[in-house]
Every structure is written in structure tokens, then in C-alpha cells.
């Protein structure tokens, strides 16, 4: 097994775990914000939350696959660790930026809707 193949396996395993874990975390904890945005309409909230989770999985999985296609040749353990750390770090940065953008958008939209306890 070459260093490239080993690097791909480690990267895909770490990426799938991170994407799945963060997605479930956002899906579970973000429901309350969407529920307020939709005025306590649980059916619309759950549908939107599930669609956001699906879009999240598709977007980030697609990004991870595209990153593999642009991968440089890995020649040793040092370049393997550097490559995995760089690609995974960039993925986490994109996840954080996307999350903050979505939360800001939900906040701005929900400010226009009166709070209904």
C-alpha cells in the first residue's frame, strides 16, 4: 500500500467522522433556533432541519471528494501528516464559517418575528 492510498483512507475516515458528528450536533441543537424562526411550527421546523442536514452532508462530502482529486503526491510519513492535517483543518474552517453564516442568517430572520413562548 502506497502512502497516497494510506493518506486517502485516513483522510476519508477522519472526514466522514467529523462531518457526521458535527452534522448530528447541529441537527439536534439547532432545532430550537429554527423552531423559533417558524413560530413554533414543529412540522415545518423538522422538515427544514432535515433538509439542512441533508444539504450539509452533500456539500461537505462533495468538498471532501474534490479535495482528494487535487491531492499532491505523498512521499513519506511527514508529507502524509502534513497533507491530512492541512486538508482536515481547511474542512473544519469551512464548517465553522458555514455554521456562523447560518446562525447569523437565522438570527437576523428571527429578529423580525415576535417571540411566541
C-alpha positions as CSV (number, residue, x, y, z in Angstrom):
1,X,0.0,0.0,0.0
2,X,1.4,3.4,-1.0
3,X,1.5,6.5,1.1
4,X,-1.1,8.1,-1.1
5,X,-3.6,5.2,-0.5
6,X,-3.0,5.2,3.2
7,X,-3.4,9.0,3.3
8,X,-6.7,8.8,1.4
9,X,-8.0,6.1,3.8
10,X,-7.1,8.1,6.9
11,X,-8.4,11.4,5.4
12,X,-11.7,9.8,4.4
13,X,-12.2,8.1,7.7
14,X,-11.5,11.3,9.7
15,X,-13.6,13.4,7.3
16,X,-16.6,11.2,7.4
17,X,-16.5,11.0,11.2
18,X,-16.1,14.8,11.5
19,X,-18.9,15.5,9.0
20,X,-21.3,13.0,10.6
21,X,-20.6,14.1,14.2
22,X,-20.8,17.8,13.6
23,X,-24.0,17.4,11.4
24,X,-25.8,15.4,14.1
25,X,-24.7,18.0,16.7
26,X,-26.0,20.9,14.6
27,X,-29.2,19.0,13.7
28,X,-30.0,18.3,17.3
29,X,-29.1,21.6,18.9
30,X,-30.1,23.9,16.0
31,X,-33.7,22.7,16.0
32,X,-34.7,25.2,18.8
33,X,-33.5,28.2,16.7
34,X,-35.4,27.0,13.6
35,X,-38.4,26.3,15.7
36,X,-38.4,30.0,16.9
37,X,-37.9,31.1,13.3
38,X,-41.0,29.2,12.2
39,X,-43.2,30.4,15.0
40,X,-43.3,27.0,16.9
41,X,-44.5,25.2,13.8
42,X,-42.9,21.8,14.5
43,X,-43.7,20.2,11.2
44,X,-42.1,22.9,9.2
45,X,-39.2,23.0,11.6
46,X,-38.4,19.3,11.4
47,X,-38.7,19.3,7.6
48,X,-36.4,22.3,7.3
49,X,-34.0,20.9,9.8
50,X,-33.8,17.6,7.9
51,X,-33.3,19.4,4.6
52,X,-30.5,21.5,6.1
53,X,-28.8,18.3,7.4
54,X,-29.0,16.6,4.0
55,X,-27.6,19.7,2.3
56,X,-24.9,19.9,4.9
57,X,-23.9,16.2,4.3
58,X,-24.0,16.7,0.5
59,X,-22.0,19.9,0.5
60,X,-19.3,18.7,2.8
61,X,-19.0,15.2,1.3
62,X,-18.6,16.8,-2.1
63,X,-16.0,19.1,-0.8
64,X,-14.0,16.2,0.7
65,X,-14.2,14.3,-2.6
66,X,-13.0,17.3,-4.5
67,X,-10.1,17.7,-2.1
68,X,-8.9,14.2,-2.9
69,X,-8.8,14.9,-6.6
70,X,-6.4,17.9,-6.0
71,X,-4.2,16.0,-3.6
72,X,-0.4,16.2,-4.1
73,X,1.8,13.2,-4.3
74,X,2.6,11.9,-0.7
75,X,6.1,10.6,-0.5
76,X,6.6,9.9,3.2
77,X,5.1,10.0,6.7
78,X,5.9,13.7,7.1
79,X,4.1,14.7,4.0
80,X,1.2,12.4,4.9
81,X,0.7,14.0,8.2
82,X,1.0,17.5,6.7
83,X,-1.5,16.7,3.9
84,X,-4.1,15.2,6.3
85,X,-3.7,18.0,8.8
86,X,-4.0,20.7,6.2
87,X,-7.0,19.3,4.4
88,X,-8.8,18.4,7.6
89,X,-8.1,21.8,9.1
90,X,-9.4,23.5,6.0
91,X,-12.6,21.4,6.2
92,X,-13.1,22.4,9.8
93,X,-12.5,26.1,8.9
94,X,-15.2,25.8,6.2
95,X,-17.6,24.1,8.6
96,X,-17.1,26.8,11.2
97,X,-17.6,29.6,8.6
98,X,-20.7,27.9,7.2
99,X,-22.1,27.4,10.7
100,X,-21.6,31.1,11.7
101,X,-23.1,32.3,8.5
102,X,-26.2,30.1,9.0
103,X,-26.6,31.2,12.6
104,X,-26.3,34.9,11.7
105,X,-28.9,34.4,9.0
106,X,-31.3,32.6,11.4
107,X,-30.7,35.4,14.0
108,X,-31.4,38.2,11.5
109,X,-34.5,36.5,10.2
110,X,-35.9,35.6,13.7
111,X,-35.4,39.2,14.9
112,X,-38.2,40.2,12.6
113,X,-40.6,37.6,14.1
114,X,-42.1,38.3,17.5
115,X,-41.2,35.7,20.2
116,X,-44.1,33.3,20.9
117,X,-43.4,31.2,24.0
